[in-house]
């Protein structure tokens, strides 16, 4: 791709971007959120038409106007959200759209054989007749890859393929990527996880604010130089320094005791969990995917039904039956799934911001929009939220800015306990740093923060204490983070 | 500019429709109002200086009577004499002319209107022939109001009529808009309208004292009627939330149950009237309290009461939806129920409230309907649910939820009303109207789709 340019009303999303993938090459496409990666992928996939620029395959210019053009040109795209039909089998999904003719009978046997061949090619075993809805996310991804291969794709684009995978599944993904690479397929790998990029990519192309920054072989880069290219400035440290010493200790234990959870039980995933988060402290809740971390947070927040256990705040037991009760008690939750649970995408950022805070802006039964706007504006400045105005729909923002809007709405609530579920998932390095700094500011104000995270460096860099879960129970608590290592955490997590 | 068109597409469509019908219905207008009668009288008085003698001739219709009465009064206050007022057929006119022509020796003028002026006895040659026999009318002149060219669609009378006839639909559409914004649907509104009408009628007849019912009694009966519908709405809401039954199914069931109840109540009432021995018929429950007709047929400041009620409800709903927490909550629940719940919105409460409001609006509409027909009709409001949904959708509310404006719905209801009125004026038969109508609804929504792209 050369000189690709694309504008949307109000946004110049891609400015003269170049991208070059060779056969058998794994190219990392990186950049902060809003840098234009997704737009570039959509141009390749035929979902967006570029305003100008050339796309060439084997030196021949091609025109991609529709998704079909893209497929015919040998480009396979695996989006973050899979395009699979849950109620159909693996085989039917792979060959959907490739049936021999409108009215002829689908040759099931032949398709089954071909599906097995495709799976063999990437070195996995999967039942072609399994229903897609019964598969794990990793297996669905394999189906997507097989589908791309069935169309003779020679370039495969993967958008954040590891985002929803467990560490072991990521290893499996790497094996597949290496297998494809050895078969001469060019791969564009989009990820925020720098470790992965160093593990499997040969080249890196960096975008920033819609513009092409640089392309380099991976050998010429270090983690720090790569981050510098992405954010356009030198980052001293991935994690900010705390101004006050960690864990404010006070004498008045009852009042400052913060959030205490005892013998929490609910649903199949939370069997018996007890811990506490003192004010002025960041406690990380970690463990493998499925250990019950998010479920624990939802139980505390009243989003799911609690079967047993008590929740106390500053020594007072709380009666939480719904998120409304939890919010009234001073607990808030920043969900992992911002788009599905944190925001109402078709509504404006202002409306999203105001939703839990309307009582504060209401006078005489009516919402005082000016007060609401002014309050929001202070957060726009304080958190440096990049919005065109208070009426911009929340769905148009990048992940980092969406997270900031969610943060703003809870900060306005002035909650005492803030639960962050994967606070930096899908967020670029620069915004990550700002969110970390904000978490520090909150604990300095005496708030209690419970942080759920799968990223062990984040856990080690941010937490005062670490609680490790496994199969719905606490398997370990690390009080002195200095002594903890990724290995010691993993050790507790698999116990 | 493009933005303006996109945001106000339905208003533009409405205006375009009005403009179109105005052009199509452009034609001679023949005024027949009391005001026109006064003008005619003034012209007659001006024409002859002496004691003027006049015969007033019109058809026998309510409007013509009002017109001729106005002429008579104005002539008399002006010092003239009205020899005869004829409200009848051409024969009556001929007889009257012969009579005054024989009895008086000078008759100056005939005051008439457009329709009567085309009658045979009033044509110049016929008039002359009569004058030969009865010389009293030999100098007679015919006066009628000035005709002018104006679209008959665009008369105050017609416009008020169009809005008035659709006020009921528009009122129900308020509730439906709220329900559809939460991504739900309510098919029971038409039946609830009938249930409310019948319940209110029975309550007036049996509890409030029938013909002697006082204001408080009438209000109490209305409260019972709307209360029943509100409770039905609450039931719908509880089913949708706690029992997770799809809104389509719950309200479809309620549509049948409420219609059935309305018929049962009406039939039993009729049977009780006949002494209880015989089976009743599903006739309307007649309301004898005369004051009850005020809401449906009365007018305040010259505007029919149903229109005033409709406008008041729209104003209230608009403020609720744009300026209050509950309005925000309704949009939030429609946009993303899970995110709303996790933001502390009482999602179940909001949904139950919305269905209750929809029931209450259907109930209010039922009272307007009962008042208009002076009886609770168990078969009223059939297929209204579809007309109402059409109004909401044409007004730009998305069936997917989370989007929609209250005034959009008002415009949508008016678009449908205007189309219907236009088709009537153009003389399209009712079967054909249905086809045209369906097509137009589809077109309106398609237009909206393109606009969004």
Interface residues (C-beta under 8 A of the other chain):
Chain A: X301 X303 X322 X323 X324 X327 X328 X333 X335 X340 X341 X342 X343 X344 X345 X346 X347 X351 X354 X355 X356 X358 X359 X362 X365 X366 X367 X369 X409
Chain B: X319 X323 X324 X325 X328 X329 X331 X332 X335 X336 X338 X339 X340 X341 X342 X343 X344 X345 X346 X402 X403
